[in-house]
Amino acid sequence: MKDITMPDAFPISIPERLPVRIEPCPIVEAIFEARFVGPESWATLPGLLFAQVREKYTEQKNLPLAQVPEEFRRQDPALQHLPLMQFLSRDFLIQLGPRVVSLVTKPNAYPGWLAIREELDWVVQRIKAADFVGETERLGVRYVDFFESDVFSGLRLHLAVNDQPLLGAQTDVTTVLRRGSLAIRLRVTNGAIVGTAQGPKPGSVLDVDAWFGPLEVDLFENGLVRFGEAHDTIKGLFFGLLKPELLATLHPAYV
């Protein structure tokens, strides 16, 4: 795997005109996450949130990490911001952990940004009513896209060894970009296996995680605006990376 830290200039050219719809949609999952600190213990959080969302999110499910003892989770920084529980509705999931809450689309069932924006508005209001979020530590958006072919040949992202293009080999590239106060981690791999409606399939994953730090966000003051800014940046980056040949296979529709 290669990790690259880029200079401040944003290296990806964003098209002036972006599609409003593509088909087939490659989005496996989209996550809209807030990390926080607050006054309540973990034991009280699920009940506080469920009381506010149960009219739409009627089912609860513990995640595997919930079986790990709390003392062990506290000692491992990598586990502190992972969810322990899900609340399920027809179209979305809410994931909750001691210091994280997120709205997640159901696998391979992306409903579109307008539906997500409406649901985010509703969920953020319910989180505010539950009153367990003190300060927002991080607010982020993550999109995971899956392609059945080797996606590198269709991207404006070039890998070379001795000035020769590196194509066909199993490759995993991670790079960190910045656009203003937004940090963006872009990961591309052609060695992924992803679950689909037809079962597990090998192929490529384009994974983009964009986030604002604590000085730029407050979930209840500017959270919806920041979610929108991160979404728009990821969308522009996605279409800026695609070569015309790959974009054409997605049958883009414009207004």
Backbone as CSV, one residue per row, in Angstrom:
resi,resn,N_x,N_y,N_z,CA_x,CA_y,CA_z,C_x,C_y,C_z
1,MET,0.851,-1.195,0.000,0.000,0.000,0.000,0.879,1.235,0.000
2,LYS,0.446,2.253,-0.734,1.211,3.492,-0.779,0.392,4.598,-0.153
3,ASP,0.984,5.331,0.814,0.362,6.470,1.453,1.078,7.729,1.004
4,ILE,0.301,8.716,0.585,0.877,9.936,0.035,0.221,11.130,0.713
5,THR,1.002,12.097,1.161,0.457,13.343,1.669,0.677,14.414,0.610
6,MET,-0.396,15.010,0.147,-0.312,15.945,-0.970,-0.072,17.362,-0.463
7,PRO,0.442,18.261,-1.307,0.564,19.667,-0.950,-0.805,20.321,-0.820
8,ASP,-0.800,21.607,-0.382,-2.059,22.296,-0.082,-2.947,22.478,-1.301
9,ALA,-2.365,22.660,-2.497,-3.175,22.876,-3.695,-3.998,21.632,-3.993
10,PHE,-5.299,21.827,-4.284,-6.164,20.683,-4.556,-5.872,20.186,-5.965
11,PRO,-5.440,18.935,-6.105,-4.915,18.482,-7.391,-5.960,17.966,-8.366
12,ILE,-7.204,17.841,-7.943,-8.236,17.242,-8.800,-9.116,18.345,-9.370
13,SER,-9.242,18.370,-10.673,-10.069,19.369,-11.340,-11.536,18.954,-11.257
14,ILE,-12.369,19.814,-10.656,-13.791,19.523,-10.485,-14.549,20.016,-11.723
15,PRO,-15.311,19.151,-12.390,-16.075,19.602,-13.567,-17.077,20.696,-13.201
16,GLU,-17.275,21.619,-14.119,-18.251,22.682,-13.884,-19.678,22.145,-13.862
17,ARG,-19.934,21.102,-14.619,-21.278,20.536,-14.736,-21.236,19.096,-14.250
18,LEU,-22.025,18.805,-13.222,-22.027,17.473,-12.616,-23.342,16.765,-12.888
19,PRO,-23.302,15.455,-13.089,-24.554,14.709,-13.284,-25.439,14.782,-12.047
20,VAL,-26.735,14.696,-12.256,-27.676,14.596,-11.139,-28.025,13.146,-10.846
21,ARG,-27.681,12.262,-11.768,-28.011,10.842,-11.587,-27.112,10.000,-12.485
22,ILE,-26.701,8.826,-11.972,-25.960,7.857,-12.780,-26.586,6.479,-12.588
23,GLU,-26.439,5.648,-13.614,-27.042,4.305,-13.584,-26.182,3.362,-14.437
24,PRO,-25.683,2.280,-13.845,-25.929,1.809,-12.471,-25.169,2.643,-11.441
25,CYS,-25.767,2.806,-10.280,-25.145,3.589,-9.216,-24.109,2.722,-8.498
26,PRO,-22.851,3.150,-8.436,-21.812,2.321,-7.811,-21.716,2.469,-6.294
27,ILE,-22.555,3.323,-5.689,-22.428,3.612,-4.262,-22.894,2.412,-3.437
28,VAL,-21.970,1.849,-2.680,-22.293,0.747,-1.780,-22.872,1.281,-0.477
29,GLU,-22.296,2.372,0.010,-22.675,2.887,1.319,-22.275,4.346,1.417
30,ALA,-23.092,5.146,2.113,-22.743,6.522,2.453,-22.982,6.714,3.944
31,ILE,-22.024,7.339,4.622,-22.065,7.495,6.071,-21.913,8.973,6.401
32,PHE,-22.790,9.466,7.277,-22.773,10.862,7.720,-22.601,10.836,9.235
33,GLU,-21.404,11.186,9.697,-20.983,10.864,11.057,-20.620,12.101,11.853
34,ALA,-20.990,12.095,13.137,-20.540,13.105,14.092,-19.884,12.401,15.273
35,ARG,-18.658,12.792,15.581,-17.988,12.323,16.785,-18.105,13.409,17.839
36,PHE,-18.272,13.013,19.080,-18.630,13.991,20.103,-18.097,13.578,21.473
37,VAL,-18.133,14.522,22.388,-17.997,14.242,23.815,-19.262,14.756,24.474
38,GLY,-19.655,14.104,25.545,-20.886,14.501,26.215,-20.905,14.026,27.654
39,PRO,-21.904,14.464,28.416,-21.937,14.179,29.850,-22.470,12.801,30.216
40,GLU,-23.114,12.103,29.272,-23.796,10.857,29.609,-22.876,9.638,29.444
41,SER,-23.102,8.629,30.275,-22.374,7.372,30.132,-22.980,6.568,28.986
42,TRP,-22.200,5.617,28.471,-22.684,4.792,27.373,-23.965,4.056,27.744
43,ALA,-24.086,3.630,28.974,-25.246,2.837,29.387,-26.560,3.574,29.156
44,THR,-26.538,4.906,29.197,-27.771,5.677,29.046,-28.046,6.111,27.613
45,LEU,-27.019,6.118,26.752,-27.182,6.693,25.404,-28.216,5.978,24.546
46,PRO,-28.193,4.623,24.454,-29.183,3.974,23.582,-30.623,4.311,23.950
47,GLY,-30.930,4.346,25.237,-32.291,4.667,25.643,-32.671,6.099,25.325
48,LEU,-31.727,7.029,25.514,-32.010,8.431,25.214,-32.305,8.629,23.737
49,LEU,-31.501,8.006,22.874,-31.706,8.183,21.439,-32.942,7.435,20.954
50,PHE,-33.123,6.208,21.416,-34.265,5.419,20.945,-35.589,6.084,21.284
51,ALA,-35.649,6.745,22.427,-36.876,7.439,22.804,-37.244,8.518,21.794
52,GLN,-36.242,9.066,21.104,-36.485,10.141,20.146,-36.715,9.650,18.724
53,VAL,-36.201,8.473,18.371,-36.253,8.038,16.968,-37.166,6.833,16.740
54,ARG,-37.756,6.277,17.779,-38.440,4.987,17.629,-39.678,5.047,16.743
55,GLU,-40.212,6.228,16.473,-41.362,6.311,15.573,-40.989,5.895,14.150
56,LYS,-39.706,6.067,13.781,-39.242,5.650,12.455,-38.244,4.498,12.514
57,TYR,-37.413,4.483,13.529,-36.370,3.468,13.676,-36.831,2.486,14.753
58,THR,-37.576,1.494,14.322,-38.299,0.632,15.265,-37.487,-0.569,15.743
59,GLU,-36.387,-0.885,15.061,-35.613,-2.083,15.384,-34.230,-1.696,15.897
60,GLN,-33.765,-2.381,16.933,-32.432,-2.183,17.482,-31.597,-3.442,17.274
61,LYS,-30.292,-3.241,17.062,-29.403,-4.389,16.887,-28.027,-4.051,17.425
62,ASN,-27.497,-4.916,18.289,-26.132,-4.744,18.769,-25.143,-5.159,17.689
63,LEU,-24.052,-4.416,17.578,-22.976,-4.758,16.660,-21.947,-5.631,17.387
64,PRO,-21.124,-6.377,16.644,-20.185,-7.303,17.288,-19.284,-6.646,18.328
65,LEU,-18.884,-5.396,18.113,-17.988,-4.727,19.051,-18.622,-4.549,20.429
66,ALA,-19.944,-4.568,20.492,-20.621,-4.419,21.779,-20.285,-5.554,22.740
67,GLN,-19.810,-6.687,22.209,-19.450,-7.821,23.063,-18.074,-7.650,23.710
68,VAL,-17.299,-6.682,23.226,-15.976,-6.435,23.805,-16.145,-5.673,25.120
69,PRO,-15.490,-6.095,26.195,-15.638,-5.404,27.483,-15.330,-3.913,27.384
70,GLU,-16.102,-3.102,28.099,-15.961,-1.651,28.019,-14.560,-1.200,28.413
71,GLU,-13.976,-1.818,29.425,-12.646,-1.412,29.873,-11.613,-1.610,28.763
72,PHE,-11.753,-2.689,28.015,-10.835,-2.944,26.899,-11.019,-1.901,25.809
73,ARG,-12.282,-1.554,25.487,-12.545,-0.556,24.443,-11.949,0.792,24.821
74,ARG,-12.036,1.147,26.098,-11.499,2.434,26.536,-9.988,2.515,26.367
75,GLN,-9.308,1.394,26.487,-7.848,1.383,26.425,-7.321,1.406,24.995
76,ASP,-8.173,1.149,24.024,-7.752,1.102,22.623,-8.310,2.311,21.887
77,PRO,-7.478,3.310,21.551,-7.983,4.514,20.881,-8.694,4.208,19.564
78,ALA,-8.300,3.120,18.887,-8.916,2.789,17.602,-10.378,2.371,17.767
79,LEU,-10.784,1.990,18.967,-12.151,1.518,19.192,-13.078,2.598,19.752
80,GLN,-12.522,3.718,20.162,-13.322,4.702,20.892,-14.399,5.359,20.039
81,HIS,-14.190,5.439,18.729,-15.150,6.124,17.866,-15.885,5.150,16.941
82,LEU,-15.962,3.894,17.340,-16.699,2.911,16.549,-18.075,2.669,17.164
83,PRO,-19.087,2.432,16.322,-20.445,2.218,16.853,-20.590,0.841,17.496
84,LEU,-21.501,0.768,18.455,-21.809,-0.484,19.138,-23.228,-0.962,18.852
85,MET,-24.065,-0.069,18.315,-25.477,-0.395,18.148,-26.028,0.263,16.899
86,GLN,-27.029,-0.384,16.298,-27.757,0.178,15.161,-29.236,0.295,15.490
87,PHE,-29.848,1.343,14.941,-31.306,1.487,14.915,-31.701,1.478,13.439
88,LEU,-32.673,0.669,13.080,-32.993,0.436,11.683,-34.370,0.974,11.321
89,SER,-34.427,1.677,10.182,-35.690,2.068,9.569,-35.781,1.402,8.207
90,ARG,-36.752,1.771,7.424,-36.920,1.158,6.106,-35.770,1.501,5.167
91,ASP,-35.287,2.745,5.218,-34.312,3.211,4.227,-32.933,3.526,4.788
92,PHE,-32.814,3.661,6.121,-31.556,4.110,6.721,-31.245,3.320,7.987
93,LEU,-29.985,3.491,8.437,-29.541,3.015,9.744,-29.026,4.210,10.530
94,ILE,-29.247,4.202,11.828,-28.531,5.093,12.734,-27.573,4.225,13.529
95,GLN,-26.296,4.589,13.537,-25.305,3.857,14.308,-24.859,4.722,15.486
96,LEU,-24.713,4.077,16.644,-24.419,4.811,17.876,-23.310,4.117,18.647
97,GLY,-22.366,4.913,19.127,-21.324,4.443,20.020,-21.128,5.445,21.131
98,PRO,-20.223,5.180,22.069,-20.028,6.097,23.195,-19.639,7.510,22.787
99,ARG,-18.968,7.651,21.618,-18.539,8.979,21.189,-18.795,9.213,19.705
100,VAL,-19.781,8.500,19.140,-20.071,8.657,17.716,-21.537,8.358,17.446
101,VAL,-22.120,9.109,16.513,-23.456,8.825,16.020,-23.454,9.125,14.526
102,SER,-24.100,8.252,13.733,-24.052,8.432,12.287,-25.343,7.961,11.643
103,LEU,-25.647,8.575,10.508,-26.729,8.146,9.635,-26.084,7.424,8.461
104,VAL,-26.561,6.215,8.149,-25.937,5.368,7.149,-27.003,4.885,6.173
105,THR,-26.688,4.903,4.887,-27.605,4.340,3.905,-27.531,2.818,3.964
106,LYS,-28.601,2.153,3.587,-28.583,0.701,3.572,-27.711,0.202,2.416
107,PRO,-27.079,-0.966,2.576,-26.128,-1.444,1.566,-26.740,-1.524,0.171
108,ASN,-26.031,-0.943,-0.798,-26.419,-1.011,-2.216,-27.832,-0.469,-2.463
109,ALA,-28.236,0.522,-1.666,-29.584,1.098,-1.815,-29.513,2.606,-1.586
110,TYR,-28.661,3.283,-2.347,-28.474,4.713,-2.166,-29.734,5.468,-2.577
111,PRO,-30.331,6.268,-1.676,-31.608,6.911,-1.988,-31.495,8.269,-2.669
112,GLY,-30.282,8.797,-2.817,-30.101,10.123,-3.395,-29.889,11.174,-2.312
113,TRP,-29.167,12.249,-2.690,-28.802,13.268,-1.718,-30.010,13.979,-1.130
114,LEU,-31.035,14.255,-1.911,-32.176,14.992,-1.374,-32.852,14.216,-0.250
115,ALA,-33.006,12.910,-0.425,-33.595,12.091,0.628,-32.694,12.044,1.851
116,ILE,-31.383,11.977,1.633,-30.442,11.961,2.756,-30.490,13.287,3.499
117,ARG,-30.496,14.388,2.760,-30.529,15.713,3.399,-31.778,15.866,4.271
118,GLU,-32.909,15.402,3.799,-34.140,15.477,4.578,-34.050,14.614,5.841
119,GLU,-33.488,13.403,5.701,-33.368,12.511,6.853,-32.344,13.046,7.862
120,LEU,-31.260,13.625,7.369,-30.275,14.223,8.264,-30.899,15.323,9.117
121,ASP,-31.711,16.151,8.503,-32.384,17.221,9.227,-33.211,16.641,10.374
122,TRP,-33.975,15.596,10.079,-34.825,14.947,11.092,-33.986,14.313,12.194
123,VAL,-32.937,13.583,11.822,-32.119,12.865,12.800,-31.360,13.842,13.700
124,VAL,-30.791,14.906,13.137,-30.058,15.871,13.951,-30.992,16.528,14.971
125,GLN,-32.204,16.828,14.577,-33.166,17.380,15.527,-33.440,16.405,16.663
126,ARG,-33.553,15.117,16.351,-33.811,14.109,17.383,-32.596,13.922,18.302
127,ILE,-31.399,13.998,17.742,-30.198,13.908,18.575,-30.128,15.096,19.530
128,LYS,-30.481,16.254,19.032,-30.483,17.440,19.895,-31.477,17.280,21.032
129,ALA,-32.656,16.735,20.727,-33.661,16.516,21.780,-33.202,15.477,22.795
130,ALA,-32.410,14.487,22.346,-31.910,13.461,23.260,-30.871,14.020,24.234
131,ASP,-30.209,15.106,23.851,-29.355,15.890,24.752,-28.190,15.087,25.343
132,PHE,-27.491,14.333,24.498,-26.300,13.642,24.994,-25.017,14.108,24.301
133,VAL,-25.135,14.998,23.327,-23.957,15.524,22.629,-23.561,16.848,23.256
134,GLY,-22.317,16.923,23.753,-21.794,18.172,24.265,-21.067,18.921,23.165
135,GLU,-19.793,18.599,22.971,-18.989,19.232,21.921,-18.812,18.267,20.754
136,THR,-18.805,18.830,19.557,-18.559,18.038,18.348,-17.057,17.985,18.093
137,GLU,-16.498,16.771,18.023,-15.064,16.607,17.781,-14.724,16.502,16.303
138,ARG,-15.631,15.938,15.547,-15.371,15.687,14.118,-16.703,15.476,13.431
139,LEU,-16.843,16.032,12.241,-18.049,15.810,11.446,-17.613,15.401,10.049
140,GLY,-18.061,14.221,9.614,-17.545,13.703,8.361,-18.577,13.017,7.505
141,VAL,-18.223,12.880,6.225,-19.035,12.174,5.237,-18.122,11.193,4.527
142,ARG,-18.606,9.973,4.345,-17.816,8.945,3.675,-18.676,8.244,2.628
143,TYR,-18.138,8.127,1.425,-18.803,7.406,0.343,-17.903,6.249,-0.110
144,VAL,-18.507,5.078,-0.255,-17.800,3.892,-0.736,-18.464,3.454,-2.035
145,ASP,-17.680,3.435,-3.129,-18.170,3.044,-4.452,-17.486,1.756,-4.886
146,PHE,-18.244,0.890,-5.569,-17.715,-0.399,-6.012,-17.832,-0.522,-7.524
147,PHE,-16.754,-1.016,-8.149,-16.720,-1.279,-9.584,-16.247,-2.714,-9.785
148,GLU,-16.911,-3.441,-10.661,-16.549,-4.840,-10.879,-15.229,-4.999,-11.633
149,SER,-14.800,-3.972,-12.361,-13.555,-4.043,-13.129,-12.422,-3.374,-12.351
150,ASP,-11.216,-3.423,-12.923,-10.075,-2.701,-12.370,-10.279,-1.214,-12.660
151,VAL,-10.570,-0.446,-11.619,-10.998,0.937,-11.808,-9.836,1.858,-12.164
152,PHE,-8.602,1.450,-11.913,-7.476,2.368,-12.124,-7.377,2.838,-13.570
153,SER,-7.696,1.969,-14.518,-7.596,2.374,-15.926,-8.634,3.431,-16.294
154,GLY,-9.672,3.583,-15.474,-10.712,4.560,-15.756,-10.615,5.831,-14.944
155,LEU,-9.531,5.980,-14.174,-9.372,7.148,-13.319,-8.248,8.049,-13.806
156,ARG,-8.387,9.322,-13.509,-7.300,10.275,-13.735,-6.342,10.224,-12.542
157,LEU,-5.854,9.054,-12.293,-4.928,8.798,-11.192,-3.871,7.850,-11.736
158,HIS,-2.633,8.296,-11.835,-1.606,7.552,-12.548,-0.572,6.995,-11.581
159,LEU,-0.292,5.713,-11.701,0.770,5.060,-10.954,1.806,4.565,-11.941
160,ALA,3.070,4.765,-11.604,4.125,4.364,-12.531,5.332,3.857,-11.761
161,VAL,6.039,2.928,-12.365,7.320,2.435,-11.867,8.325,2.604,-13.004
162,ASN,9.424,3.314,-12.721,10.399,3.634,-13.781,9.721,4.271,-14.985
163,ASP,8.767,5.182,-14.701,8.023,5.930,-15.718,7.111,5.065,-16.579
164,GLN,6.911,3.816,-16.176,6.002,2.938,-16.903,4.709,2.777,-16.104
165,PRO,3.545,2.900,-16.747,2.275,2.755,-16.026,2.182,1.399,-15.317
166,LEU,1.709,1.440,-14.081,1.523,0.219,-13.301,0.055,-0.180,-13.414
167,LEU,-0.212,-1.155,-14.256,-1.586,-1.590,-14.505,-1.661,-3.111,-14.363
168,GLY,-2.784,-3.595,-13.885,-3.005,-5.021,-13.796,-2.605,-5.642,-12.471
169,ALA,-1.640,-5.054,-11.757,-1.219,-5.594,-10.473,-2.217,-5.191,-9.390
170,GLN,-2.317,-6.014,-8.350,-3.166,-5.628,-7.223,-2.555,-4.413,-6.552
171,THR,-3.347,-3.350,-6.444,-2.834,-2.061,-6.002,-3.794,-1.433,-5.004
172,ASP,-3.214,-0.804,-3.977,-3.991,-0.111,-2.951,-3.315,1.230,-2.718
173,VAL,-4.016,2.320,-3.043,-3.452,3.663,-2.924,-4.287,4.479,-1.948
174,THR,-3.622,5.136,-1.014,-4.290,6.049,-0.098,-3.582,7.390,-0.141
175,THR,-4.350,8.455,-0.286,-3.779,9.796,-0.293,-4.666,10.715,0.532
176,VAL,-4.050,11.696,1.182,-4.777,12.654,2.005,-4.676,14.028,1.350
177,LEU,-5.828,14.636,1.099,-5.911,15.939,0.452,-6.533,16.936,1.415
178,ARG,-6.386,18.208,1.108,-7.095,19.253,1.853,-7.725,20.220,0.861
179,ARG,-8.943,20.629,1.189,-9.623,21.674,0.425,-10.223,22.638,1.426
180,GLY,-9.543,23.760,1.654,-9.940,24.660,2.714,-9.792,23.974,4.065
181,SER,-10.823,24.034,4.880,-10.780,23.402,6.201,-11.225,21.946,6.173
182,LEU,-11.500,21.426,4.979,-11.965,20.046,4.829,-10.781,19.135,4.524
183,ALA,-10.605,18.102,5.341,-9.607,17.069,5.077,-10.286,15.917,4.344
184,ILE,-9.575,15.315,3.385,-10.172,14.278,2.544,-9.182,13.121,2.423
185,ARG,-9.624,11.933,2.812,-8.805,10.742,2.584,-9.407,9.966,1.422
186,LEU,-8.617,9.799,0.375,-9.039,9.052,-0.817,-8.294,7.730,-0.841
187,ARG,-9.042,6.640,-0.911,-8.420,5.315,-1.013,-9.020,4.607,-2.223
188,VAL,-8.154,4.025,-3.026,-8.580,3.245,-4.187,-7.864,1.905,-4.138
189,THR,-8.604,0.822,-4.300,-8.012,-0.508,-4.371,-8.707,-1.315,-5.452
190,ASN,-7.942,-2.144,-6.141,-8.535,-3.042,-7.138,-8.544,-4.487,-6.640
191,GLY,-8.352,-4.644,-5.319,-8.340,-5.984,-4.739,-9.422,-6.183,-3.701
192,ALA,-10.593,-5.578,-3.918,-11.668,-5.644,-2.933,-12.638,-6.780,-3.240
193,ILE,-13.320,-7.226,-2.202,-14.456,-8.139,-2.338,-15.613,-7.512,-1.572
194,VAL,-16.706,-7.259,-2.261,-17.828,-6.522,-1.687,-19.098,-7.351,-1.805
195,GLY,-19.899,-7.336,-0.754,-21.175,-8.026,-0.789,-22.188,-7.280,-1.633
196,THR,-22.865,-7.989,-2.524,-23.909,-7.412,-3.364,-25.164,-8.262,-3.241
197,ALA,-26.229,-7.833,-3.913,-27.472,-8.610,-3.895,-27.277,-9.987,-4.514
198,GLN,-26.265,-10.127,-5.353,-25.973,-11.406,-6.000,-24.879,-12.189,-5.274
199,GLY,-24.473,-11.719,-4.091,-23.427,-12.378,-3.330,-22.110,-11.622,-3.420
200,PRO,-21.049,-12.103,-2.766,-19.753,-11.419,-2.801,-19.181,-11.360,-4.213
201,LYS,-18.609,-10.173,-4.551,-18.003,-9.999,-5.866,-16.642,-9.327,-5.723
202,PRO,-15.644,-9.782,-6.508,-14.351,-9.099,-6.514,-14.407,-7.883,-7.430
203,GLY,-13.584,-6.911,-7.148,-13.537,-5.725,-7.992,-12.734,-4.619,-7.335
204,SER,-13.127,-3.383,-7.604,-12.416,-2.201,-7.120,-13.316,-1.371,-6.225
205,VAL,-12.703,-0.724,-5.250,-13.416,0.185,-4.359,-12.756,1.553,-4.400
206,LEU,-13.590,2.579,-4.538,-13.170,3.969,-4.413,-13.828,4.494,-3.138
207,ASP,-13.024,4.803,-2.138,-13.499,5.132,-0.794,-13.029,6.542,-0.462
208,VAL,-13.978,7.458,-0.243,-13.633,8.853,0.058,-14.253,9.245,1.398
209,ASP,-13.406,9.698,2.308,-13.830,10.135,3.637,-13.404,11.586,3.793
210,ALA,-14.372,12.489,3.993,-14.081,13.918,4.118,-14.612,14.420,5.451
211,TRP,-13.815,15.210,6.177,-14.250,15.613,7.509,-13.734,17.000,7.891
212,PHE,-14.481,17.614,8.806,-14.112,18.866,9.453,-13.708,18.579,10.891
213,GLY,-12.719,19.325,11.385,-12.267,19.171,12.759,-13.096,19.994,13.732
214,PRO,-12.756,19.930,15.018,-13.598,20.544,16.053,-13.716,22.058,15.978
215,LEU,-12.749,22.725,15.381,-12.816,24.182,15.312,-13.775,24.668,14.235
216,GLU,-14.175,23.784,13.326,-15.021,24.195,12.196,-16.472,23.742,12.327
217,VAL,-16.802,22.935,13.335,-18.141,22.344,13.352,-18.780,22.382,14.732
218,ASP,-20.078,22.502,14.691,-20.963,22.242,15.827,-22.182,21.554,15.231
219,LEU,-22.461,20.333,15.653,-23.508,19.532,15.022,-24.814,20.282,14.913
220,PHE,-25.160,21.056,15.923,-26.478,21.696,15.949,-26.474,23.117,15.388
221,GLU,-25.297,23.725,15.275,-25.224,25.082,14.745,-24.998,25.088,13.233
222,ASN,-24.060,24.288,12.762,-23.751,24.302,11.332,-23.576,22.899,10.763
223,GLY,-24.050,21.878,11.483,-23.843,20.501,11.055,-24.418,20.192,9.688
224,LEU,-25.653,20.611,9.433,-26.279,20.308,8.144,-25.551,21.002,6.998
225,VAL,-25.107,22.228,7.221,-24.347,22.946,6.193,-23.033,22.227,5.915
226,ARG,-22.346,21.818,6.974,-21.068,21.129,6.805,-21.251,19.760,6.137
227,PHE,-22.301,19.031,6.491,-22.573,17.772,5.797,-22.747,18.029,4.297
228,GLY,-23.478,19.091,3.964,-23.698,19.420,2.560,-22.410,19.789,1.850
229,GLU,-21.539,20.555,2.522,-20.267,20.939,1.906,-19.387,19.713,1.652
230,ALA,-19.343,18.806,2.632,-18.536,17.599,2.452,-19.104,16.725,1.336
231,HIS,-20.427,16.587,1.289,-21.059,15.813,0.212,-20.726,16.401,-1.147
232,ASP,-20.867,17.719,-1.283,-20.616,18.360,-2.574,-19.160,18.189,-3.005
233,THR,-18.238,18.269,-2.051,-16.823,18.094,-2.378,-16.546,16.672,-2.840
234,ILE,-17.111,15.688,-2.141,-16.907,14.288,-2.535,-17.500,14.033,-3.918
235,LYS,-18.672,14.576,-4.181,-19.289,14.390,-5.495,-18.412,14.991,-6.587
236,GLY,-17.914,16.196,-6.368,-17.048,16.825,-7.362,-15.763,16.050,-7.560
237,LEU,-15.181,15.558,-6.462,-13.954,14.775,-6.556,-14.193,13.488,-7.347
238,PHE,-15.310,12.814,-7.076,-15.629,11.564,-7.762,-15.682,11.779,-9.276
239,PHE,-16.449,12.762,-9.704,-16.585,12.985,-11.146,-15.327,13.613,-11.748
240,GLY,-14.543,14.317,-10.923,-13.272,14.831,-11.410,-12.247,13.740,-11.656
241,LEU,-12.367,12.630,-10.938,-11.428,11.517,-11.101,-11.744,10.644,-12.311
242,LEU,-13.031,10.569,-12.691,-13.442,9.633,-13.739,-13.048,10.121,-15.131
243,LYS,-12.420,9.241,-15.896,-12.200,9.517,-17.309,-13.522,9.407,-18.069
244,PRO,-13.640,10.071,-19.212,-14.908,10.037,-19.962,-15.366,8.623,-20.286
245,GLU,-14.442,7.713,-20.546,-14.835,6.346,-20.913,-15.539,5.643,-19.756
246,LEU,-15.041,5.811,-18.543,-15.688,5.192,-17.387,-17.000,5.894,-17.061
247,LEU,-17.012,7.214,-17.143,-18.241,7.956,-16.878,-19.342,7.525,-17.837
248,ALA,-19.019,7.276,-19.088,-20.024,6.896,-20.070,-20.714,5.588,-19.707
249,THR,-20.002,4.678,-19.031,-20.626,3.397,-18.640,-21.640,3.576,-17.531
250,LEU,-21.642,4.746,-16.882,-22.586,5.038,-15.793,-23.798,5.831,-16.298
251,HIS,-23.855,6.094,-17.588,-24.999,6.754,-18.226,-25.450,7.997,-17.430
252,PRO,-24.569,9.014,-17.312,-24.899,10.176,-16.520,-26.092,10.961,-17.093
253,ALA,-26.935,11.441,-16.190,-28.068,12.301,-16.575,-27.839,13.692,-15.985
254,TYR,-28.043,14.714,-16.812,-27.862,16.095,-16.391,-29.208,16.809,-16.411
255,VAL,-29.273,17.910,-15.668,-30.521,18.701,-15.661,-30.751,19.308,-17.028
